[in-house]
Structure formats: structure tokens, C-alpha cells
Amino acid sequence: MGFFAFLILGLIAGAIAKAILPGRQGGGIFMTLLLGVVGAFLGGWIGGLLFHTGINEFFSLSTWLLAIGGSIIVLLVYGMITRKSVRR
């Protein structure tokens, strides 16, 4: 998969991950792209370890599922890091 295809995959996977997770996540389009690309890398790495498959083809269902799953993980971690602490 080429560089621009990977960026498009990351942007779409990040947007889908934001739509799946409840609540309001911060960040604009650039943060969505960044988290999606990092999530796609993470999903490909986890897929290679657990399922012996990776992110190879743009139009493959396993590629999209791994990228979205990785983006959800990255978005959850990002939300825990950037969450403002509430004091009572």
C-alpha cells in the first residue's frame, strides 16, 4: 500500500473510531489523521502478532478492521492521557 493510501486509511479509520466511541473526543481533522495513522500502524502490528496478517491491501476487510481496531485503542489511550481531572 502506498503512502497516500495509508494516510487516507488512517483518516477514515480515525473518523470511524471517533464515531464508534461514546462521548466527545477532542482534536480536529489533523488529530484524527494522526491518531488514525498511529492506530493503523498499531492494528497492523497486533494483526501480525496475533493473526499473522497485516495491513497489505487497501480494499481488504482485514486491513480495515485492524486499522479501526488500532485506532480505537489509540483513541482510548489518548482520551485517558488528555482527560482533565475533576476535583471536588
C-alpha positions as a printed Julia matrix, in Angstrom:
88×3 Matrix{Float64}:
   0.0     0.0    0.0
   1.31    3.44  -0.86
   1.93    6.36   1.44
  -1.14    8.37   0.42
  -3.39    5.32   0.59
  -2.14    4.7    4.12
  -2.92    8.33   5.07
  -6.43    8.0    3.66
  -6.87    4.71   5.5
  -5.7     6.34   8.74
  -8.01    9.34   8.32
 -11.07    7.21   7.66
 -10.19    4.68  10.39
  -9.7     7.51  12.89
 -13.04    9.08  11.96
 -14.82    5.72  12.29
 -13.15    5.12  15.66
 -14.33    8.55  16.88
 -17.85    7.71  15.69
 -17.83    4.33  17.46
 -16.58    5.55  20.84
 -19.12    7.28  23.05
 -18.54   10.74  24.41
 -16.78   13.71  22.99
 -13.19   13.35  21.88
 -11.1    16.41  21.29
  -8.96   17.16  18.3
  -9.73   18.26  14.8
  -9.05   16.72  11.43
  -5.27   16.72  11.93
  -5.53   14.91  15.27
  -7.95   12.43  13.71
  -5.45   11.78  10.91
  -2.56   11.4   13.32
  -4.43    9.07  15.69
  -5.79    7.08  12.75
  -2.36    6.56  11.2
  -0.84    5.58  14.55
  -3.82    3.29  15.11
  -3.39    1.71  11.69
   0.27    1.01  12.5
  -0.73   -0.45  15.86
  -3.51   -2.53  14.32
  -1.15   -3.88  11.66
   1.42   -4.76  14.3
  -1.15   -6.51  16.51
  -2.6    -8.29  13.49
   0.85   -9.53  12.54
   1.48  -10.86  16.04
  -1.89  -12.47  16.71
  -3.33  -13.38  13.31
  -0.24  -13.49  11.06
  -1.8   -10.89   8.8
  -1.13   -7.23   8.4
  -2.2    -4.15   6.56
  -1.38   -5.1    2.99
  -4.2    -4.09   0.66
  -6.39   -1.0    0.81
  -9.6    -2.83  -0.18
  -9.21   -5.73   2.25
 -11.67   -6.22   5.1
  -8.92   -7.37   7.46
  -6.95   -4.2    6.73
  -9.91   -2.0    7.65
 -10.8    -3.98  10.77
  -7.22   -3.89  12.03
  -6.88   -0.16  11.31
 -10.17    0.7   13.01
  -9.39   -1.54  16.0
  -5.96    0.01  16.39
  -7.46    3.49  16.08
  -9.96    2.72  18.82
  -7.14    1.6   21.12
  -5.09    4.71  20.36
  -8.12    6.97  20.82
  -8.88    5.39  24.21
  -5.3     5.91  25.36
  -5.33    9.48  24.02
  -8.57   10.14  25.91
  -7.09    8.83  29.16
  -3.98   10.99  28.75
  -5.79   14.21  27.86
  -8.73   13.81  30.25
  -8.95   16.72  32.62
  -9.0    15.73  36.26
 -12.09   16.82  38.15
 -11.57   17.96  41.73
 -14.37   18.13  44.23
